[in-house]
Amino acid sequence: MRIRTFFLLLMLTPAVLAEGLPDLGEISQGDFSPVVERRVGEAIMLDIRLHEPTYLDDPEIRGYLNRLGSRLVAQSLEARQDFEFFALRDATLNAFAMPGGYIGVHSGLIVAAQSESELASVLAHEISHVTQHHLARQLNTQSQAQLPMLLSLAVAILASRAHAGGDFAQGALIAGQAAGIQHQLNYSRDFEREADRLGILLLDRAGFDIRGMSSFFERLQKFSRLYENNAPGYLRTHPLTTERIADIENRIRPMPYRQVPDSLDFLLVRAKIRATEGTPQDAVTDFEEQLRERKFTSEIMVRYGLAVSLSRARNFVAAEREVGELRRLKASSPLIESLAADLRKNQNDLAGALKILRPALDRYPQERGLAYALVETLLADGQTQAALRVTVDELQTYPTDAQMQRLQAKTYAALGKRLQQHRSLAEVYVLQGQLMEAIDQLQLAQKADDGNFYEHSQVDARLREIKVRQAEEVKEKKRQ
């Protein structure tokens, strides 16, 4: 909720008036086009990745959300842009769509979902907000008379973040203004109904239980009635009424019932989130109690959660016993393989970790977490050339993987190849939209004395290309 309010205000603010705001031009003065939407979304995501402490930089959780989201997006007839799904560590029940196809989900909502179809229903709803450009249409209807208030509030919030921990005299005023602005940015009832209707179609086409949407929203409504002054954040940005729930149920009623089992990865991701919250010992106690009292719907989920909790508590031997139980139950998942390898690595058995990671990556080649772990373990074991080969192979398949580019830079550094190290770091910055930083890295690569003529020529060509791109962006911003 905090992130959505803050960044929506930033994108409405002329960059020249507040240092540190994304330099996006006076977007509010013209149409919020798809191109501008994507640029705004990229700027917001960069700030979230670099500065938002609740951003859950976990490749397994991120990978699961993107697989689930992509399954839904593939069924949309109107998805004309890339989507990226990410998680925030926040116990509140919330999810939000940002410009350009970026969709955030609070960890509390993932845990609260009682089935994968319920979680999918929220993502389908948010995807529909994006494909119908609801946020852009909402912003385009904002009165020009409201812009000064939006601007002053954005600058004030930026100042408060810059002076975190200090006194901020206008705190109460800002809080009141923020509530008013957020109310204006809430989706209209028409937009909500449209997102519900299209979301149901996405759920059905993707093979989920469409009744997951009505069950989840009904539970949210009951929660809001019990805690009137502490309603879930999702309800504050997505107004939920009895009429809206009735409309959803009316659309679902004539459709055939479909019983859809939850995927193992859904169960494990929820267990991992629970296992990484609070103190390690509290998490261990919670999962041990569930096992002792047989309070679970999936033994695999609980034993995996206990293994993660024990690993956090650095009781690696006990954690490995739980992994052994998972093997006995014939549980198969990249999350289990990654945990098993991590336990070996934490006990200084790098060979044992590699013995797990190599076949696991062959079995689950799309799992970025396994690829990252393999490179890190090879580097720790001194196998730098093998690590480099993995990064080269992975980047051929996933050229926009900034984390793998970063690991390749780390590998080149271990090999003493300074030119290639700076060149790889430049690509990391390009992927993050930080072109000036990329230019700095390529200029450092030019000065390196360990490259051959061909490598220096590649650096020179890439530097010219990025400088042209950066100059074009500057011209575009000046035109706006």
C-alpha positions as CSV (number, residue, x, y, z in Angstrom):
1,M,0.0,0.0,0.0
2,R,2.8,2.4,1.0
3,I,4.7,1.6,-2.3
4,R,1.7,2.0,-4.5
5,T,0.7,5.4,-3.1
6,F,4.2,6.7,-3.1
7,F,5.2,5.7,-6.6
8,L,1.9,6.7,-8.2
9,L,2.5,10.1,-6.9
10,L,6.1,10.1,-8.2
11,M,5.0,9.3,-11.7
12,L,2.6,12.3,-11.7
13,T,5.3,14.7,-10.7
14,P,7.5,16.7,-13.1
15,A,11.0,15.5,-12.5
16,V,12.5,19.0,-12.7
17,L,10.8,20.0,-9.5
18,A,12.2,17.4,-7.1
19,E,15.7,15.9,-7.2
20,G,15.6,12.1,-6.9
21,L,12.2,11.6,-8.6
22,P,12.1,9.5,-11.8
23,D,12.8,11.8,-14.7
24,L,9.7,11.0,-16.6
25,G,8.6,14.3,-18.0
26,E,5.2,15.9,-17.4
27,I,3.2,12.8,-17.9
28,S,0.1,14.3,-16.4
29,Q,-0.1,16.9,-19.1
30,G,-0.7,14.4,-21.9
31,D,-2.0,11.0,-22.7
32,F,-0.6,8.2,-20.6
33,S,0.4,6.0,-23.6
34,P,1.6,2.4,-23.4
35,V,5.1,3.5,-24.1
36,V,5.0,6.0,-21.2
37,E,3.3,3.3,-19.1
38,R,6.2,1.0,-19.6
39,R,8.8,3.6,-19.0
40,V,7.1,4.6,-15.8
41,G,6.9,1.0,-14.7
42,E,10.5,0.4,-15.3
43,A,11.5,3.5,-13.3
44,I,9.3,2.4,-10.4
45,M,10.6,-1.2,-10.5
46,L,14.2,0.0,-10.5
47,D,13.5,2.0,-7.4
48,I,11.8,-0.9,-5.7
49,R,14.6,-3.3,-6.4
50,L,17.3,-0.9,-5.2
51,H,15.6,0.9,-2.3
52,E,12.5,-0.9,-1.1
53,P,13.4,-3.0,2.0
54,T,10.3,-5.2,1.7
55,Y,11.2,-6.3,-1.8
56,L,11.5,-10.1,-1.7
57,D,14.5,-10.8,-3.8
58,D,14.0,-14.6,-3.7
59,P,14.4,-16.3,-7.2
60,E,12.2,-19.2,-6.1
61,I,9.2,-17.2,-5.0
62,R,9.7,-14.8,-7.9
63,G,10.0,-17.7,-10.4
64,Y,6.8,-19.3,-9.1
65,L,4.8,-16.1,-9.3
66,N,6.0,-15.5,-12.8
67,R,5.1,-19.0,-13.9
68,L,1.7,-18.7,-12.4
69,G,1.2,-15.2,-13.9
70,S,2.5,-16.3,-17.3
71,R,0.0,-19.2,-17.4
72,L,-2.8,-16.6,-17.0
73,V,-1.3,-14.0,-19.4
74,A,-1.0,-16.6,-22.1
75,Q,-4.8,-16.9,-22.1
76,S,-5.4,-13.1,-22.6
77,L,-6.4,-11.9,-26.0
78,E,-5.3,-8.4,-25.1
79,A,-1.9,-8.8,-23.5
80,R,0.4,-6.8,-25.7
81,Q,3.3,-6.2,-23.3
82,D,5.6,-8.2,-21.1
83,F,4.5,-8.9,-17.5
84,E,6.7,-9.2,-14.4
85,F,5.4,-10.5,-11.1
86,F,7.2,-9.9,-7.8
87,A,6.6,-10.2,-4.1
88,L,6.9,-7.9,-1.1
89,R,7.5,-9.1,2.4
90,D,4.4,-7.6,4.0
91,A,1.9,-9.5,6.2
92,T,-1.0,-7.4,4.9
93,L,-3.4,-8.8,2.3
94,N,-2.7,-6.7,-0.8
95,A,-1.7,-6.9,-4.5
96,F,-1.4,-4.1,-7.1
97,A,-0.8,-3.5,-10.7
98,M,1.7,-0.8,-11.8
99,P,2.1,0.8,-15.2
100,G,3.8,-1.3,-17.9
101,G,2.7,-4.8,-16.7
102,Y,4.4,-5.0,-13.3
103,I,2.3,-6.7,-10.7
104,G,3.2,-6.9,-7.0
105,V,1.9,-9.3,-4.4
106,H,2.2,-9.1,-0.6
107,S,3.5,-12.2,1.1
108,G,0.6,-12.0,3.4
109,L,-1.8,-12.5,0.5
110,I,0.1,-15.5,-0.8
111,V,-0.1,-17.2,2.7
112,A,-3.8,-16.2,3.1
113,A,-4.8,-17.8,-0.2
114,Q,-6.4,-21.2,0.7
115,S,-5.9,-22.6,-2.8
116,E,-3.8,-21.9,-5.8
117,S,-6.9,-20.9,-7.7
118,E,-7.6,-18.2,-5.1
119,L,-4.1,-16.7,-5.6
120,A,-4.5,-17.1,-9.4
121,S,-7.8,-15.2,-9.2
122,V,-6.1,-12.2,-7.7
123,L,-3.3,-12.2,-10.4
124,A,-6.0,-12.6,-13.1
125,H,-7.8,-9.6,-11.8
126,E,-4.6,-7.5,-11.7
127,I,-3.6,-8.7,-15.2
128,S,-7.0,-7.5,-16.4
129,H,-6.4,-4.1,-14.9
130,V,-3.2,-3.9,-16.9
131,T,-4.6,-5.2,-20.2
132,Q,-7.5,-2.7,-20.0
133,H,-5.1,0.2,-19.1
134,H,-7.4,1.0,-16.1
135,L,-4.6,2.9,-14.3
136,A,-3.8,5.0,-17.3
137,R,-7.5,5.7,-17.9
138,Q,-8.0,6.6,-14.3
139,L,-5.0,9.0,-14.3
140,N,-6.0,10.6,-17.5
141,T,-9.3,11.6,-15.9
142,Q,-7.7,13.4,-13.0
143,S,-8.5,17.1,-12.8
144,Q,-5.7,19.5,-13.6
145,A,-6.7,21.4,-10.5
146,Q,-5.5,18.4,-8.4
147,L,-2.0,18.5,-9.8
148,P,-0.5,21.0,-7.3
149,M,-1.6,18.9,-4.4
150,L,-0.2,15.8,-6.0
151,L,3.1,17.5,-6.6
152,S,3.4,19.0,-3.1
153,L,2.6,15.6,-1.6
154,A,5.1,13.7,-3.7
155,V,7.9,16.1,-2.8
156,A,7.0,15.9,0.9
157,I,7.0,12.1,0.9
158,L,10.4,12.1,-0.9
159,A,11.8,14.5,1.7
160,S,10.5,12.3,4.5
161,R,12.2,9.2,3.0
162,A,15.4,11.1,2.6
163,H,15.3,12.1,6.3
164,A,14.1,8.8,7.6
165,G,14.1,8.7,11.4
166,G,14.1,12.4,11.8
167,D,11.3,14.8,12.8
168,F,8.9,15.6,10.0
169,A,6.6,18.4,11.0
170,Q,4.0,17.9,8.2
171,G,3.5,14.2,8.9
172,A,-0.1,14.4,10.0
173,L,-0.9,16.7,7.0
174,I,0.7,14.3,4.6
175,A,-1.1,11.4,6.0
176,G,-4.4,13.1,5.5
177,Q,-3.5,14.2,2.0
178,A,-2.3,10.7,1.1
179,A,-5.6,9.2,2.1
180,G,-7.4,11.7,-0.1
181,I,-5.2,11.1,-3.1
182,Q,-5.3,7.3,-2.7
183,H,-9.1,7.5,-2.7
184,Q,-9.0,9.3,-6.0
185,L,-6.7,6.7,-7.5
186,N,-8.8,3.7,-6.4
187,Y,-10.3,1.8,-9.3
188,S,-13.8,2.7,-10.2
189,R,-16.6,0.2,-9.8
190,D,-16.9,-0.1,-13.5
191,F,-13.1,-0.9,-13.8
192,E,-13.5,-3.5,-11.0
193,R,-16.4,-5.2,-12.7
194,E,-14.5,-5.3,-16.0
195,A,-11.4,-6.8,-14.3
196,D,-13.6,-9.4,-12.5
197,R,-15.3,-10.4,-15.8
198,L,-12.0,-10.7,-17.7
199,G,-10.3,-12.3,-14.7
200,I,-12.9,-15.1,-14.6
201,L,-12.3,-15.8,-18.3
202,L,-8.5,-16.0,-17.8
203,L,-9.0,-18.4,-14.8
204,D,-11.2,-20.6,-16.8
205,R,-9.0,-20.7,-19.9
206,A,-5.9,-21.4,-17.8
207,G,-7.6,-24.4,-16.1
208,F,-8.1,-23.0,-12.6
209,D,-11.2,-23.2,-10.4
210,I,-13.1,-20.0,-11.2
211,R,-14.9,-20.2,-7.9
212,G,-11.6,-19.3,-6.3
213,M,-12.3,-15.7,-7.1
214,S,-15.7,-15.5,-5.3
215,S,-14.4,-17.5,-2.3
216,F,-11.4,-15.3,-1.8
217,F,-13.3,-12.0,-2.2
218,E,-16.1,-13.3,0.2
219,R,-13.5,-14.0,2.8
220,L,-11.9,-10.6,2.4
221,Q,-15.4,-9.0,2.8
222,K,-16.0,-10.9,6.0
223,F,-12.6,-9.9,7.3
224,S,-13.3,-6.2,6.6
225,R,-16.6,-6.5,8.6
226,L,-14.9,-8.0,11.6
227,Y,-12.1,-5.4,11.5
228,E,-13.8,-2.3,10.2
229,N,-10.9,0.1,11.0
230,N,-8.3,-2.3,9.7
231,A,-9.6,-3.5,6.4
232,P,-7.2,-5.4,4.1
233,G,-5.2,-3.0,1.9
234,Y,-6.6,-4.8,-1.2
235,L,-10.1,-3.6,-0.3
236,R,-9.0,0.0,0.0
237,T,-7.6,0.0,-3.5
238,H,-10.2,-2.4,-5.0
239,P,-13.6,-1.4,-3.6
240,L,-15.6,-4.5,-2.8
241,T,-19.4,-4.4,-2.5
242,T,-22.1,-6.9,-2.0
243,E,-23.3,-6.2,-5.5
244,R,-19.9,-6.8,-6.9
245,I,-19.6,-10.2,-5.2
246,A,-23.1,-11.1,-6.4
247,D,-22.2,-10.1,-9.9
248,I,-19.1,-12.4,-9.7
249,E,-21.3,-15.3,-8.5
250,N,-23.9,-14.8,-11.2
251,R,-21.2,-15.0,-13.8
252,I,-19.7,-18.2,-12.3
253,R,-23.0,-20.0,-11.5
254,P,-23.7,-21.3,-15.0
255,M,-20.1,-22.4,-15.6
256,P,-19.2,-26.0,-15.0
257,Y,-17.5,-26.9,-11.7
258,R,-13.9,-27.8,-11.9
259,Q,-11.9,-29.3,-9.0
260,V,-8.3,-28.3,-9.4
261,P,-5.5,-29.6,-7.1
262,D,-2.9,-27.2,-5.9
263,S,0.6,-27.5,-7.4
264,L,3.3,-28.6,-5.1
265,D,5.3,-25.4,-5.8
266,F,2.3,-23.4,-4.5
267,L,2.3,-25.3,-1.2
268,L,6.1,-25.1,-0.9
269,V,6.3,-21.3,-1.6
270,R,3.6,-20.7,1.1
271,A,5.6,-22.8,3.5
272,K,8.8,-21.0,2.7
273,I,7.3,-17.6,3.3
274,R,5.9,-18.8,6.7
275,A,9.3,-20.4,7.6
276,T,11.2,-17.2,6.9
277,E,9.0,-14.9,9.0
278,G,9.6,-14.2,12.7
279,T,12.5,-15.8,14.6
280,P,13.9,-19.1,13.4
281,Q,13.0,-20.9,16.6
282,D,9.4,-19.7,16.5
283,A,9.1,-21.0,13.0
284,V,10.6,-24.4,14.0
285,T,8.1,-24.6,16.9
286,D,5.2,-23.8,14.7
287,F,6.0,-26.5,12.1
288,E,6.9,-29.1,14.7
289,E,3.5,-28.5,16.4
290,Q,1.7,-29.0,13.1
291,L,3.5,-32.3,12.6
292,R,3.0,-33.5,16.1
293,E,-0.7,-32.7,16.1
294,R,-1.2,-33.7,12.5
295,K,-2.7,-30.3,11.7
296,F,-2.0,-30.1,8.0
297,T,-3.4,-30.8,4.6
298,S,0.0,-31.7,3.1
299,E,2.8,-33.4,5.1
300,I,5.2,-32.5,2.3
301,M,4.5,-28.8,2.8
302,V,4.9,-28.9,6.6
303,R,8.1,-30.9,6.5
304,Y,9.6,-28.6,3.9
305,G,8.7,-25.6,6.0
306,L,10.3,-27.3,9.0
307,A,13.4,-28.0,7.0
308,V,13.7,-24.3,6.0
309,S,13.1,-23.2,9.6
310,L,15.7,-25.6,10.9
311,S,18.2,-24.3,8.3
312,R,17.5,-20.7,9.4
313,A,18.2,-21.9,13.0
314,R,21.5,-23.4,11.7
315,N,20.4,-26.9,12.8
316,F,21.6,-28.4,9.5
317,V,21.6,-32.0,10.6
318,A,18.0,-31.9,11.7
319,A,17.1,-30.0,8.5
320,E,18.7,-32.8,6.4
321,R,16.6,-35.4,8.2
322,E,13.5,-33.5,7.1
323,V,14.8,-33.5,3.5
324,G,15.3,-37.2,3.8
325,E,11.6,-37.5,4.8
326,L,10.7,-35.5,1.8
327,R,12.6,-37.9,-0.4
328,R,10.8,-40.8,1.3
329,L,7.5,-39.1,0.4
330,K,8.7,-38.9,-3.2
331,A,8.4,-35.1,-3.2
332,S,9.9,-33.6,-6.4
333,S,10.5,-29.9,-6.7
334,P,13.4,-27.5,-7.5
335,L,12.7,-25.8,-4.1
336,I,13.6,-29.1,-2.4
337,E,16.7,-29.6,-4.5
338,S,17.9,-26.1,-3.8
339,L,17.4,-26.5,-0.1
340,A,19.2,-29.8,-0.1
341,A,22.2,-28.3,-1.9
342,D,22.2,-25.3,0.4
343,L,22.4,-27.6,3.5
344,R,25.4,-29.4,2.0
345,K,27.1,-26.1,1.2
346,N,26.5,-24.8,4.8
347,Q,28.3,-27.8,6.1
348,N,31.3,-27.1,3.8
349,D,30.5,-30.0,1.5
350,L,30.8,-28.2,-1.8
351,A,31.2,-31.4,-3.7
352,G,28.0,-32.8,-2.2
353,A,26.1,-29.5,-3.1
354,L,27.4,-29.7,-6.7
355,K,26.3,-33.4,-6.9
356,I,22.7,-32.2,-6.2
357,L,22.7,-29.0,-8.2
358,R,24.0,-30.3,-11.6
359,P,21.3,-32.9,-12.1
360,A,18.7,-30.7,-10.6
361,L,19.4,-27.9,-13.1
362,D,19.2,-30.5,-15.9
363,R,15.8,-31.6,-14.7
364,Y,14.6,-28.0,-14.1
365,P,16.4,-25.9,-16.6
366,Q,14.1,-22.9,-16.2
367,E,14.7,-22.5,-12.5
368,R,16.9,-19.5,-12.1
369,G,17.5,-20.2,-8.4
370,L,19.2,-23.4,-9.2
371,A,21.4,-21.8,-11.9
372,Y,22.5,-19.0,-9.5
373,A,23.3,-21.5,-6.7
374,L,25.3,-23.7,-9.2
375,V,27.5,-20.7,-10.2
376,E,28.0,-19.5,-6.6
377,T,28.9,-23.0,-5.5
378,L,31.4,-23.5,-8.3
379,L,33.0,-20.2,-7.4
380,A,33.2,-21.2,-3.8
381,D,34.9,-24.4,-4.8
382,G,37.4,-22.6,-7.0
383,Q,36.0,-23.9,-10.3
384,T,36.0,-20.5,-12.0
385,Q,36.2,-21.8,-15.5
386,A,33.3,-24.1,-15.0
387,A,31.3,-21.3,-13.4
388,L,32.0,-19.1,-16.4
389,R,30.8,-21.8,-18.8
390,V,27.5,-22.0,-16.8
391,T,27.0,-18.2,-17.0
392,V,27.7,-18.1,-20.7
393,D,25.3,-21.0,-21.4
394,E,22.6,-19.5,-19.2
395,L,22.9,-16.0,-20.7
396,Q,22.5,-17.5,-24.2
397,T,19.1,-18.8,-23.1
398,Y,18.1,-15.9,-20.7
399,P,20.0,-12.8,-22.0
400,T,18.0,-10.4,-19.9
401,D,18.8,-12.1,-16.6
402,A,20.5,-9.3,-14.7
403,Q,21.4,-11.6,-11.7
404,M,23.3,-14.0,-14.0
405,Q,25.1,-11.0,-15.6
406,R,26.1,-10.0,-12.1
407,L,27.4,-13.5,-11.4
408,Q,29.3,-13.5,-14.7
409,A,31.0,-10.2,-13.6
410,K,31.9,-11.8,-10.3
411,T,33.3,-14.8,-12.2
412,Y,35.4,-12.6,-14.5
413,A,36.7,-10.8,-11.4
414,A,37.8,-14.1,-9.9
415,L,39.6,-14.9,-13.1
416,G,41.3,-11.5,-13.1
417,K,39.7,-10.4,-16.4
418,R,39.0,-6.8,-15.6
419,L,37.7,-5.8,-19.1
420,Q,35.1,-8.5,-19.2
421,Q,34.2,-7.8,-15.6
422,H,33.3,-4.2,-16.3
423,R,31.6,-5.2,-19.6
424,S,29.3,-7.6,-17.7
425,L,28.6,-5.0,-15.0
426,A,27.6,-2.6,-17.8
427,E,25.0,-5.1,-19.1
428,V,23.6,-5.4,-15.5
429,Y,23.1,-1.6,-15.5
430,V,21.6,-1.6,-19.0
431,L,19.1,-4.2,-17.9
432,Q,18.2,-2.1,-14.9
433,G,17.8,1.0,-17.0
434,Q,20.8,2.8,-15.5
435,L,22.5,3.9,-18.7
436,M,24.9,6.4,-17.2
437,E,26.3,3.8,-14.8
438,A,26.6,1.4,-17.8
439,I,28.6,4.0,-19.7
440,D,30.9,4.4,-16.6
441,Q,31.6,0.6,-16.6
442,L,32.3,0.5,-20.3
443,Q,34.7,3.4,-20.0
444,L,36.5,1.5,-17.2
445,A,36.6,-1.5,-19.6
446,Q,38.3,0.6,-22.2
447,K,41.0,1.4,-19.8
448,A,41.6,-2.2,-18.8
449,D,44.9,-3.6,-20.2
450,D,44.0,-7.3,-20.2
451,G,41.7,-7.4,-23.3
452,N,42.6,-8.2,-26.9
453,F,41.9,-6.1,-29.9
454,Y,38.6,-7.9,-30.6
455,E,37.3,-7.5,-27.0
456,H,38.2,-3.8,-27.0
457,S,36.4,-3.3,-30.3
458,Q,33.3,-4.9,-28.8
459,V,33.5,-2.6,-25.8
460,D,33.9,0.5,-28.0
461,A,30.9,-0.5,-30.2
462,R,28.7,-1.2,-27.2
463,L,29.7,2.1,-25.6
464,R,28.7,4.0,-28.8
465,E,25.4,2.2,-28.9
466,I,24.5,3.0,-25.3
467,K,25.6,6.6,-25.6
468,V,23.2,7.0,-28.6
469,R,20.4,5.4,-26.6
470,Q,21.1,7.7,-23.6
471,A,21.1,10.8,-25.8
472,E,17.8,9.8,-27.4
473,E,16.2,9.4,-24.0
474,V,17.5,12.8,-23.0
475,K,16.0,14.3,-26.1
476,E,12.7,12.5,-25.5
477,K,12.4,13.9,-22.0
478,K,13.2,17.4,-23.2
479,R,10.4,17.2,-25.8
480,Q,8.0,16.2,-23.0
